[in-house]
Amino acid sequence: MTESLIFFHSLTGSVTMSEIFESVKEELKQIENELDTNTECCSMYDSSKPSLMDMPVEIILKICSFLDAHFLKYTLSKVCQRFEDILADDHLWKYWVHSKTNGCFPTLPLLKIWDETQIDWEAVCVEMDVEMKKWTNVKETTRHIVVKDVHFASVDTVLLVNNGEICISGGRDRGMALWNVLEISPHDDSDNVTTFTDAKPKQIRHDAHAGWVWDLAADNINSASTIYSASWDNTVKAWDLEAGFECKQSFRCGMSALSVATVDHEVIAGLYSKKILSFDLRAGPSPTYAYKPHKGPVLALQTFNNMIASLSEDKTMAVWDRVAGKLLLSDVKIPTDKAYPVCISWSPSALYVGDSKGCLHLFNPEDHTYIRTHEIWPEPPIIKPSSKITGCYQSSGNMIVCSDRGEIKFMYNCYPPLEYTNVRSSTFDVTQLRYLNGVLVVGTCDSALEFWVPKDRYIPH
């Protein structure tokens, strides 16, 4: 088959994507050889033979539509100046993003931030493509590792830090464990299925608290030196990662601490007593300030810039301005019927609240007004339990949402979120989800942690 026939069939769809890709690679090799040897290709050009160097842009773009965005950005655009110029067009990447999301991106296009910040359409498209290809081919791209029996009770909280290389877990056994993620998985390339392992943590504190460990936070997610743990024993503790995972401060809360978050030097604790306390490691064990925005226990906290959002069992969200030292909002209703909010994810483009009945509630991230509810897991028949959303992660182009029933959904972060695949955990009753730098971890009630680690994170022996 001649090159011209391949280009014609690529337009009509009568050849496979792999055949098109192979033909393009051959053309690229020829172009690179010509450039390396500095031949006089222009003067010797035979117009009867089609070439990528002078082919109409429309045909090149059609070929590009079959190739993944990562290859286009990091390989094809580097071949020659012409390809670089073609792929530098922001409108092209915008079109490809809209083709994936049915034109519904960004989630809230009328936000003020879009008047001040330009969307990096190329980066969004590449991220969408990379994540979609990874999770739709999860057995080929990741190692799924299940670690059991280190904790001897439910693992209620997990945390990833330092580019996803370190994981901390805590549970109802009152202990905490520190894991080196890349040392958990067997270094066997043939291992494409779930691996149950008896791997041991790098550090473990069986007596970390005198009560259940409910939540974890880090001083800096990408270069953490201190980890904070919230416990039913009325304390939040600070753990030094650089000094053997030793406790360097214990903050007395006066009531069970159910949630914890950090911003700058502050650590914020949400309590069963409806209060929220702020501590500073530099100021000692006493709270620096406190406020009471809810009528029920504080179940989750999320910081964003200088604001702190809190969710409560009273089905409301409150927003505190830490610079002004006052409540901006104290009674934002979560539109739920017999459900309560569980988790929160706040980014410049969207604020999501997941509830105990499988619904994801979208709020405006700038003025915190309610927009819409997305039913991620439909309400089952009355004889079956609902799916609680126990984790929600969002990036500029993607979302990961997890149910306590063990299903993890991967979606484009558009309006509404568009699912492209899902993965099931090997154990049941997932308690929390964390995602960082390609590494995914969940805690479960089955005394287990489950990891999905990209194979390319491992250094070959």
N, C-alpha and C positions, 0 to 999 in steps of 0.2 A: 504494500500500500504506500503510495507516495505521500509526501508531506502535505500537499494540497488537499488530498482526500481526507487525511486525518483532521485537518482544520475544518473541512466541510462537515465531516461526521461529528466533530465536537460541537458544532452548532446545532445539528439535528438530533444529537444524543444517541447515535447508533453505535458508538464505541464506549468502552468502559473508561472510568476515570483513571485507572491504572495505566491503560494504553496511552491516554493523552499525556499523563505524567511522564511516562518513559520517553515519549517522543519529544517532549519539552526538554528533558534532561539531555537527550542527544544533541538537540540544537544548542543548549547551553555549553556543552562540552566543545562543540565546534566553534562557537563564538569565542570561548576562552582561549582555545588553541590559536585562533587567528590573532587575538589580541596579544598573546604571549610571544608569538613569533614575529609580530610586527609586519605581517605580509601586506601586500598592496591589494587588499580584498576589494576595495571600492572600484578600482580601475579594472579588475578582473570579473566583476559581478555579472552573472548571467541572469537576466531578467525573467527567463523562463522557469527558474527555480525559486520558489518562495523562501524567504528568510525572515527570522524573527527580528532582524536588524531594521528592516524597512517595511514590515508587514503593517497593514492598517491597524490603528489603535483599537478599533472596535473588536477585531479578531483577537488581539492580544488580551484585551480585557475579558473576553469570553473564556479564553484559556485560563486566565487568572481566577475566574470564578470557580473553577474546579480544584484549585490548589488551596492549601490551608494558609491562613493569614500569617502564621509564624514564618513559613517558608518564603512568602512574598516579601515580608519585611526584612528578614535577616539574610536571605540568599539571593532571590531574584533581583531585588533592588540594587544589589551590590555588583551585578554582572557588568553593567555598562551605564553610561550617563542617560541613555534613552529610557531604560527601564526605571532608573531612579527618578527621572522627571515624571514619568507616567504615574508611578506609585506614590509620588509626593502630593498628589491631589487629595486634599482632605474630603472633598465631596464624594470621592470614590469610596473611601472607608466609611463615610456616613451612610452611603447607599447600602453597603454590605451589612452594616449593623442593623439598619432598618429592615433589610430582607430577612434577617434572622428573627426579628422581634415583631414582624408585621407592622412596622412603622411606629410602634408604641415605645419609643425610647427618646429621652430619659423618662423615668417614671412620672415625674412632675415637671413638665417642660416650662412652666410659667414661674418657677422659683426665681427669687432675686439673684441668687448666686450665678445664674446663667447670663445675667447682664454684666457680671464682673469677671467671670471665668469662662474661657472657651473649653468646650469638651474636646479631649484628645481622642478623636474618633479612631485613629489608628491603634492606639493603646487599648481602647475598649474592645475593638474587633479582635485583636490578637489575643487578649485575655479570654474573651468568649470562646474563641476557637480552641485555645489550648486546654481550657477546663472541660469543654464539651468532649473533645477527643480523648482526654484522660479518663473521664468517668463513664463514657459510653463503651470504653474498652478496658474496664477496670482490672480484669484478670491479667491482661497483658501489660498494663502500665504501672500497676501498684502491687505491693505485697500486703496482704490482709493478715494481720497478726492478732491473735487473741491471747491475752495473758490472764490467767485465773489463779485464785487461791493465794495471792500475795496479801490482799485484803481478805478478811474472813467475814465480811458483811458487805452490804450495798456500797458501791463506789458512787457517792452522791455528787462529786465534783472533780473535774479535770481541768488542767490549764497547760497550754503550750507557750513556750517562750524561746527566745534566742534562735529565731529563724526556724522554729519547729524542731530543733535538735534536743530540747529539754522538755520533759513533761512532768508535771506534779499531779499527784492524785490524793484524794482524801475521802474518808467514808465514815460509815456508822460504827466501824471498829475503833474509832477515835484516833486512828493512825494516819500518817501521811508518808508518801513514798516519792522519791526523786528518780526519774528515769532518763537514761541516755537513749533517745529514740532509735538512733542508728545502730545501737548495739543489741537491740531487742530481737530484730529479725535475723533469721539464718541467711548467710551470704551464699545462697544457692539459686542461681538463675533459673533453674528448672522448677522452682517452687512457685507455681502460679495459683495455688489454691490456698484456702484458709489454713493457717498454721496455728495450732494450739501449743503454746510453749510454757515452760516452767522458768522462764527468764527471771532473774532477780534484779531488783532495783539497784541503782548506784548508791542510794542512801535510803534508809527507812527509819521513821520515828513512830514506834508502836504506841507511845504515850504522848503523842503530840498535843492532845487535848484531853480533858476529862469528860467530854461530851461529843456528840456527832459533829463531824466536820461538814459544813453545809456549802461553803463557797470559797473560791480562791481568786486572788488578783496579784498582779506584779507591778513593781514601781515603773518598769519600762519593758514593754512586751518584747522588743527586739534585742535589748541588751540588759536583761534583768539581773539585778544584784540582790534584790529583796523580794520575797514572796509573802503575801498576807493571807491568813486563813481566818475565816469566820466560823464560830462554833456554838453549839447549843450550851456550852459551859459558861456562857456570858462573857467570853473574851474574843478579841481579835489579836492574833499573834503575828509578829514579824520574824521571818526566817532568813538567815544570811546564806545565800548560795555560795559565796566565795569563802566561807569559813566553815565548811563541812556541814551545811544545812542545820546550823545551830540557831536556837531561838534567841534573838537579841532584844526583844521587847514584848511585853504582854499588856494590852490595853483593856482595862476593865470597863465593860459596857453596862453592867447592872441588870442586864436581861439578855436572853438568847440572841445571838447575832446570826441572822439568816442569809445576809447578802453583804458583799464587800466590793468596793471599787476604788480606784486611785486616780489622782490627777495632780501633776507636779509633785510636791512633797506631802500632799494630803492623802490619807486613807479614810474612806467614808464607810460606815457600817450601818446597815439597815436592820432594825431590831424587831423582835416579836412584840415589843411594847408599843409599836407604832412610831417610835422615834427614829431619827437619823442622827448619828454622831459623827463628828469629824475629829481625827487625830493627826498629829504631826510627830514623826519620829524624833525630830530635833527638840521637841517641846516636852517630852516625857510622856507618862502613861495617861494623863488626864485629857479629856476632850477639850478641843480648842473652841468648839461651838456645837450647838444642838438645835434641832427644830423638829416639829411634829406635824407633818403635812397630811397624815392619813388617820382613818378610823379603824384600821386593821393592821395586821403584821405586814412589814415591808419585805416583799418576796424577791425583788430584783432591783439592781441599780445599774445605771449606765451614765458615764461621763461623756460630754461632747463640748470641746472648747472650754469655756468657763461655766458650763451648766451641768447640773446633775439631775437626771430623770429617775424617778422611783416608781415602782409598781407595787400595789397593795392588794391584799385579799379583799379589800372593800370595793374592788373593781374600778379603781381610779388610778390615774397617773398624775404625779406632781413634778414640777420643774423648779429647781432652786438656782438662783444666780449667785455664785460664790464670790464674785467680785463686789457686787452690790450688797451681798449679805442679806438677801430677802427672797421670799417665794414669788416667782413670776406667776405660777399657776398652781392651784392646790386641789382642784376638783375636776380634772379632765376625765370624763366618763369613758370607760371601755365598753363599747356596745355589745355586751355579751348576755346571753340568756342562760342563767344557772351555771355560768362558767366564770373562771377567774384568770387574770393575766399571769403568765408564767415567765416569759423571757422577753427581752427587748434588744433591738439592734438599731442604732442611730448613726446615720451618715449624712453628709451634706445634701444628698439627693432624696433621702427617704428616711422615715422613722417607722419601724415595724414593731408591733406588739403581738406575740403569740399567746394563745390562751389554752385552757384545759379541754376545749372541745374541738380542737383541730382547725381553728380559724386564725388567720393572720390579718391584723388590723393596721391599715395604712394611715399615718398622720403626716401632716405637713411638718417637715423638720425645722421650719423657720418660725412659724407662729403656733405650732402644736395643735392645729385644728384637725378634726377627724375628716378623712376623705372617703374611705371605702373599706369593706371587709371582704377578704378573699377566703373562700372555703377550701383550704388545702386538703384536709381529710374530711369528707362528708360524714355527717352524723349517722352512725350505724343503727340497726334495729335496736329496740330497747333492751333486748337480752344480751347485747354485746357492749363492752366498754368503749368509751370515746377515745380518740387519739389525742393525747396531750402533746402540744408542741414544746419540746424540752430544749430546743436550741435553734437559733436563727443567726446565720452569718450572711453578710452582704459585702460585696466589693462594687467597683464601678460598673461591672457588667454582669456579675453572676450572684446567685443566691444559693445557700444550702439550708434546708429546713429539715429538722429531725423530729420524729414522733417517738413517744415512749413505747410504742408497739414494735419498734425496731426498724422502721422504714425511714430511709434518708432520701430526700428528693433534691435533685439538682436542677436549677432553673436559671433562665436569663432574668436579670433584674430590670424588668420592664413593667408596663401597666396593661393588663395584670401580669404577674409573674408567669413565665412560660416554661413549663417543665420539659426537659429534654431527656432525662433518664432518672432512674432511682436504683438504690442499692439497699440490701437488707443486712442487718447485723446478724451475727451468728447466735448471740444471746438475746435475752428479752428484757423489756422494761428499761429502756435507755433513760438515763437521768440527766445527762448534759452532753453537749457537743462543743468542740473547739476545732478551729481550722487556722493554720498558719503556714505560709510558704509551701503549700502543696501537701502538707501533712494533716490528716484528719484523725481525731481521736474522740471516742465516746466512752462514758462510764455507764455501768449497768447495775441493776439490782442483783445480778447473778455473781456478785463479787469479782467482776471482770472489767478489764479495759480492752477496747478494740482499737487497733491502729490500721490505717491505710497509708502506706508510705510509698512515694514514687520510686520506682526502681532506679531511676537516674540519680537518686540521692546517695546511693551506695557507691563507694570507691572500689573498683574491681581489684582483686588480689593479683 
